[in-house]
Amino acid sequence: MITSEKKAEVSKDLRQHDKDSGSPAVQAGIMTARIAELTDHMKAHKHDFAARRALLSLVGKRKRLLKYVAEKNGDEYLSLIKKLGIRR
């Protein structure tokens, strides 16, 4: 589970204005942090199939969200994936 401090840190780096908490960039950043935590969990607990399902669900949601960002603004998409460190 991602802590509220970690969420605040992620949103501080990706937000567009002071009270931005729901923009696609912030949502994708929070999902990326949750995916990283679940990935570490899965390395230790290989047979936790509920966590595996949650991980795959999150990856799919993030993929759809990034697809939306790419359709709206390609330059913003490229800068977002660079900030998040995904799709090398």
N, C-alpha and C positions, 0 to 999 in steps of 0.2 A: 504494500500500500504506500502510495506517495504521500509525504507529509505536506502540510500546508506551507511550511517554510520553503520546501523544494518547489512547490507550485509558484510561490511568490517570486522566487529567484528566476525560474524559467520565464514567467510572464514579464518580469522586469526587463529581461534581455530582448524579448520579442514584441512587446506591446507597441502600438502606434501612438497612443496618448496616455495620460496619467491613469485613467480609470478603465483602460482597455483590459477586459478579462475574457472576452468571447470571440475575438477575431479569429479567423482560420489559422493564422500564424501561431497565436498563443495556444489554441486547441491542439495543433499539431505538435508543438513543443511539449505540452503536458503529456500527450500520448506517447511521444518518444521517450520521455523519462519513465513512464509506466512500463513501456516495452523493455527498456533496459533493466529495470528491476525484476520484471517477470522472467527475462532471459537468464539473469543470475540465479533466480530461484529454481528455474528448470534445470540448470547445470547441477545443482545439489540434489534435486528431487526429480529424478527422471520419470517416475511413474505417477506423477501428479497430473492426471489427465484433465481435471477441471481447470487447472492453471494453464495447461496447454491450450485448451479450448479458448480461454480468456485471452491468451497471447495471440492466437490466430485471429480472433475477433478484432482485437485492437489493431493488429497490422492491417487488416482489411479496411477498418474505419479510417485509419490514417491514410491509406492509399487513396480512398475515395475523396477524402478532404484535400489531399495534395493535388489530385486530378482537378478538383474544383478550382483551386488556386491557380493551377497552370492554365486553365481555360480563361480565367478572369484576367490574369496578368502574368505573362511569361517571365518577365524580369524579376518580379517579386518571388515567383516560384524558385527560380535559380538561386536567388540570394537566401531564401528560406532553407533549401536543402543544404546549402553550404554552411549556414549557421548551425543547423541541426547535426551535420556530419553524417548524412545518409546518402545513399546512391552515389558512391564514390566513383 
